[in-house]
Amino acid sequence: MLGRFDDRMHFGAVLFPSEDATREAPGACLTADAADVEVGADGASQILAMLPGADARTQGGTPTRAGLLNAVDHLNDLDSEAPRAIVLVTDGEANCVGDDLVEYDAVVEEVVAQAQLDGVLTYVVGIDIGAAEDEEQEDEAEARDPIEDLSAIARAGGAPKEGPVAFYNVSDEAELDAALKKIAAQVVCSVEVSEAPEQDAELFVSVGGEAVPEVASCSDGDGWFYASATSIRLCGRACDAFVEEGDLSTAYDCSPEVE
């Protein structure tokens, strides 16, 4: 993903917990005070150098809230008008509140919901999330469903995957690679445009010189739709073409007022 999209976007990274985390609290919920890799032109190479290796032994809890807040604060501090997004990759439930290990931190949904209001979408990727985790709960009545919890976070973050499971649930390297590439393409295919005039005006979009039709959503096939008042999202083959060519143009057809 980093190699394919490094020339289209700037990457950064936050680890949660940090590499120095321990098995027991409070060290289990340890995170850095800022982004581990700041978003920038050389972010991809720094991330590859920073990530623990395949044989690394890591431990700790899942301080999702702290990691997300680090990411959101860093993105909000960037001096850029470019679209911003978070890809949350996790192997389980958010179970840290401050330095304490808990069953579940429901505030995570509020964090990503506020980030969406601030213009930062959150895409969620789960690593082999399933019902097996519920079997560890002694009280069946109180057992949580991690699939439902991560789906709720994905919906609150504003970038859910279509279907009842709203996040990308992957179980091997190939599925993870495919999910990350798909998410990166969606981020690239969200394009800022000028706000539409108040009067009746039609927006024309073309990619690589080919006209792209307007659609209601990506579930309707190839085309584009307004994702917000100042951005459009490309879908299907239009998105694929934009990722490959990087050439998009827009124009408004504004009819003069008749007195």
C-alpha angles and dihedrals in degrees: 000000000000092000095048098046104028091104092050103046143015118246134207134170143216123192119211111218105017122242088258094060119128132214097252131052136295091028092044090071096046118141134164120263092240141012113312088219118022118226109261148120092284095041095111095058091044091051092052090050093046103047116099113256126251092264096045117124109223129177142171140089130293109266094180095158093054092047093049093047090052090052095045093048091050094048092048090052093055116112094225140102092208118122112272130209142169125219107203110201114186140159097209153346123330100255106165129089108179105311094336128099111226137172095253138347106218092181089081089081090056091050095055092041090056090045089055090053087053090053099262116122120204120215115195127214120183122200108223096325113180147142091273089088090062091063089068090064112097094205110058091195091059097041114123125221106230091195091058092043095052091043089055090051091049092051092046089050091060099237107083123166113243116261136044091300100063097189133063105263110194132179106186143026095268093053091046091050092049092048094049092048091049092050092047090051090052091051091049090047093058103092129186114230135173114282112265115255117256091241121078105285133158122221118218119201128191132179119200089351093304120118115243119208123230116248133184093239141337089270086071093064135246117007142064138281137185107269089181139345090280105030141057131201124218119219137203117335091001089061092044091052092048092050090051099040106023090210118128131154132183134192136177124227102211118182114212116247115261117219 
